[in-house]
Amino acid sequence: MTVRIRGRYAELSRTERQLADVILACPGELSGYSATELAQSAGVSKMTVSRLVRRLGFASFEEARLASRRGTEWGSPLYLLAQPAGAGRGAEAGDAAAPSVEAHFQRSAEAIAATARRIDPAALEQAARLLAEARRVWVCGARNSVFLAGYARWQFIQVRPGVHQMVGAGETLAETLADLGTEDALLLVGIRRRPPAIVRLLQAARQRGIPTVLIADSHSPLEEPVPPLTFRCETRSLAPLDTHVAVMAVIHALAAELIRLTGAAGRGRIQEIEGLHETLGEL
């Protein structure tokens, strides 16, 4: 939507630009407007709304609304921004108080609780067993999922050896994927918005028979077929940026189960690491 508007902006009439400016301010809000409400908000006629959506290549206003809704579901911060004070539907939209700090913490707690309700304990144990018994474990994520995958590696490597980041600096996915086999395990963190390379990696892992654990968000569409060991986490927040506390909670739960499953070997590794910390004076 925004790309189309900017690409055609110079061609728009004065009233069409007036309408386009309202949409560009917060494109995600378009999904909640009717054509009449949008026209009133921008101070233009309903006919201007119809002309603009057709000029942008949409068959109807409803098609434009659906495009805006997809942007919101996919997690673009631009589509999740609220109108600034005094904009949009007038004082009633702009005067709403911003969520308090306590409300943000409460939303994070709710995200963890909602995720816990949808997690199957048996599936979580199965995933942890896969991570415990695999020859090697590889973790991978892109964009905001990179640090989450790194957190998983840091947790798992305390308990078992052979936990690797999928792509190092200057490397490609293919250079690492060529070395993965059916005896390995892949933990893929794919929180919205997933780049095409991550989707293709998931497909390639399935084709090569690499056992995969996928951690995803709860509300963006997943590309079929979905791995059997998929854990969907609530990430929606009160702000335009997602919250990832539930993702970290799932990773921590996997690590806790991994400690239980590795038994004496896992505890022995933790003890060895702690002993080396003292020897090296690292902590």
N, C-alpha and C positions, 0 to 999 in steps of 0.2 A: 504494500500500500504506500508506504512512505517513499520507496524508491520510485514508484510510478509517478507520484505527485512531483517529486523533485525533478524527474526527467522531463516532465511536461509543463513545469511551472511557468516558464517564459511565455508559453502559448496561451495561458489562461487569461480570461477577462478580469476586470477589477473585482467583480463580485465573486467570481470563481476563486480568485486568490484569497479573498476574504474568508471564504469557506475553507479553502485548503489550509490556511494558517491555523484555523481552529482544529482541524484534524491533525496537523503536524504537531501541535502542542502536546496532544495526548492521543495517539492513534488508537490505543486499546479501548478508549471509551466509546468509540464508534459502535462497538458491538452492543452497547446498551441503549442506543438512541433509536428512535424512529426517524424517518426522513423529515417529518414535520418538526420534531424536537431539535434535530440538527440544524435545520433551516432557521428556527427561532434563536438558537444559541449563537449562530454566526451572523444573524441579522440580515439574512438573504431570503429569497423565495424558495419554495419547494422545487420549482422548476430548475433553479440553479443547482440544487442537489442532484437532480436527475441528469442535467447536462454534464456535471463534473464526473459522476461515476461512469457515464458512458465514454467520456473523453479519456478516462483512465483505463478503459478496456473491460469494464465490468458490464455484464448484461443487465443488471438491476442493482438497486440499492441493497437488496437482501444479499446478493452475492458479495458485495463490498463488506457488509457486516460480517459475513462468514469468514472472509479473509482476515478481518480484524480479530475475530474470535480465535482463529488458528494462531495468530501471532501471540495472543495472550496465553493460550494453552502451551505454546512452545517455550514460553518463558523469557521473551525479549524484555529487558528492563524498560525499554522505551514504551512498549505496549502495556506495561504494568504501572506506569506513572499515573498519578492522579492529577487532575487539573489544578493549577496553582490557584491560590486564593483570589476570588473575584472573577474567575474565568468559568468557562463551561456553562452549566445550567444556572448561572447567576449566584446570588449570595448563598443559597441553600447548599450548593456543592462546595463553594470556596470557603465557607465559614466553619465547616466541620473541623473539629479539633484533631490534631495529629495524634496517633496512638502514643500512649505513655511508655516510658521505659519498662514499667511493670507489665504492660500489655504485650510487649515484644517477648519478654521472658516467659510469660504465660503461653504465648503462641508456640514458643519453642518446646515447652513442656507438653503441650497438646500434640505437637507433631510427633514427639517420641511415643506418646500414648497411642496415637492413631496407628503408628507403624507397628508397635508391639501387638496390637489387636489383629493385624493382618499377617503377622509372621507365623508360619507353621513350625513349631519346635522340632518336629521330626525332620523337616527339610533343613533347618538350621544345623541340626546334628549331622545330617548326611553331608552337607557342604563342608562342615568342619572336618569330618572324617576324610573327605576327599583331599582337603588341604593337608591333613596329617599324613596320609599314606602316599601322596604323589611323590614321584622321583624328585621333581623340582616344582616350585610354585612361582608363577609369573604374575605380576600385577600390572595393570595398565589403566590409564584414564587420560582424558584430554580436557583442555580448558579448566574449568573449576573442579573437575574430577581428578586432576593430576595430584593435587595435594592430598586428596582423600585416598587415592591409591598408594601414595607414599606413606600415609599414616598406617594403612593396612600392612605394608611391608615392614614398617618399624615394629608393629605389634607382633606379627607372625615370626619375625626373625629372632625374637627373644626366646622362642620356644623350639623352633626347628631350623635346620640349616637349609641352604639352597633356595632362598626366597629372593627373587630378582625383579627389578623394574624392567618393564617390557622394552622401553626405548631409552637408550642413553643419549647424551649430548652428541649431536652430529650423526646419529644412527637413523635407519629407517625401520619401519615395522617389518618389512620383508626379511631384513637381515637377521632379525631375532626369530621371527615366525618359522623360518626354515629349520630351526634347531628344535622346535617343539614337537612332541609326539604324544601318543595316547597315554604314556605313563606320566606325563606332566599334568599340571592343573593351571588354569588361567582364571584369575579373578579380575573381572572387568568392571570398573566403576563407570557407569554411563548415565550421569544425571543430565537432565535437559540443560542446554541444547546440545545434542550429540552431533559432532562433526561427521561427515560422510565416511571418513577413514575409520572411525570407531565402529560404525555399522558394518562396513566391509570386513573389518577384522573379526567381528562376531560371526559373520557368514563364513569366512575362511576357516575359523576355528571349528565350526560345525562340520564343514566339508572334510577337514583333516582328522576329525574324530577326537579333538582335544577337549577333555572334560572342562566345562566352563561354569563359573559362578558369576552371575550378573547382578549387580546392585544398581537399581534404577530409581527414578522418582515415581510417584504414585499416579500421576495424571497426564503426562505426555504420552502419545501413542508409541508403542513398541513395534519394531519391525519383526514380522513373522519369519521363521518360527522362533518363539521365545524359548530360551534354554529352560529346562525343567527346574533348575536351581536358580530361580530369579527371585530377588527380594526387592519389593517396591516400597520406597520410603516417602513419607509425607515431607515435602520441602516447601510448600507454600507458606508465605509469611505475611506480615502486615506491611511490609516494605516492598519496593520493586525488585529487590534482590532476594533470592531464595535463602532459606535457612537449611543448614546441612547437619544439624545436631543429631537428627534421627539416623542419618547415614553413618555417622561416627559411632552411634550406639549399636548399630547392627554389626559394624566391624569389630567393636569391642566384644560383643556377644560371641562372635565367631572366634576371637582370640581366647576368650575364657573357656569356650568349649574345646578349643585346640589344646589348651593346657591340660584339661581333664583327660583328653584322649591320648596325649603323648605320655602321660603318666610319669614314671621315674626318669625317662629319657628327657622329657621336657623340663622337669624340675632340675635335673642335672645340668642341662644347658644353661638355665637361668643362673644357677650357682656358679658355673664356670665363668660366665660373662661378668658376674659381680666380682668374682675373684680377680679377673683381669683388670676390671676398673680400678681396683685397689693397687694392683701391681703397677699399672701404667700411670696412676695418679690422675686419671681423667676427670673424676668427679669430686 
